[in-house]
Amino acid sequence: MVDSGATAMWERFDTYVPGLGFNPKGMNGFNHVGLNSVGEWMFAYVGGLKPDAPGWKHFTVAPSSALS
């Protein structure tokens, strides 16, 4: 995924394979919401990173003390 320029988890690990192209079986989404939601939770609640403005131009950092 990363070697192909991905910035989010794909629906399938073989959505696109260099030299072979797109998987013919379908489900070739380039953003798997279910897999990415875990990352969002880690950033927001474990790391405490929360945007206050669009595009993360301003954000707060307040890690959760409940996890320590």
C-alpha positions as CSV (number, residue, x, y, z in Angstrom):
1,M,0.0,0.0,0.0
2,V,2.7,2.5,1.0
3,D,4.8,1.6,-2.0
4,S,1.9,2.4,-4.2
5,G,1.4,5.9,-2.6
6,A,-1.4,5.0,-0.2
7,T,-2.2,7.4,2.7
8,A,-4.9,5.2,4.3
9,M,-5.6,1.5,4.7
10,W,-7.2,-0.1,1.6
11,E,-10.1,-2.5,1.7
12,R,-8.0,-5.3,0.5
13,F,-4.2,-5.8,0.8
14,D,-4.1,-6.6,-2.9
15,T,-6.4,-3.9,-4.2
16,Y,-3.7,-2.8,-6.5
17,V,-0.5,-4.8,-7.3
18,P,2.2,-3.2,-9.4
19,G,2.6,-5.1,-12.6
20,L,-0.8,-6.8,-12.2
21,G,-3.1,-3.8,-11.7
22,F,-6.4,-3.8,-9.8
23,N,-7.8,-7.0,-8.2
24,P,-10.6,-8.3,-10.5
25,K,-12.7,-9.6,-7.6
26,G,-14.0,-6.1,-6.6
27,M,-14.0,-4.3,-3.3
28,N,-11.1,-2.2,-4.4
29,G,-11.7,0.8,-2.2
30,F,-8.7,2.9,-1.3
31,N,-10.0,3.9,2.1
32,H,-11.3,1.3,4.6
33,V,-13.2,3.2,7.2
34,G,-13.3,0.3,9.6
35,L,-9.6,-0.2,9.7
36,N,-8.9,3.6,9.8
37,S,-11.2,4.2,12.8
38,V,-8.8,2.5,15.1
39,G,-6.1,4.9,14.1
40,E,-8.4,7.9,14.6
41,W,-9.2,6.6,18.1
42,M,-5.5,6.3,18.9
43,F,-4.8,9.8,17.8
44,A,-7.8,11.4,19.5
45,Y,-7.9,9.5,22.8
46,V,-4.5,7.9,23.5
47,G,-2.5,10.8,22.0
48,G,-5.0,13.5,22.7
49,L,-4.7,15.2,19.3
50,K,-7.8,17.0,18.5
51,P,-8.2,19.6,15.7
52,D,-9.7,23.0,16.5
53,A,-9.6,24.3,12.9
54,P,-10.0,22.8,9.4
55,G,-6.9,21.1,8.0
56,W,-5.4,20.8,11.5
57,K,-4.2,24.4,11.3
58,H,-4.7,24.6,15.0
59,F,-5.1,21.6,17.4
60,T,-4.9,20.7,21.1
61,V,-2.7,18.0,22.7
62,A,-4.2,16.5,25.8
63,P,-3.4,12.7,26.2
64,S,-5.9,10.7,28.2
65,S,-4.9,10.3,31.9
66,A,-7.3,7.4,32.2
67,L,-4.8,5.2,30.3
68,S,-1.9,5.6,32.6
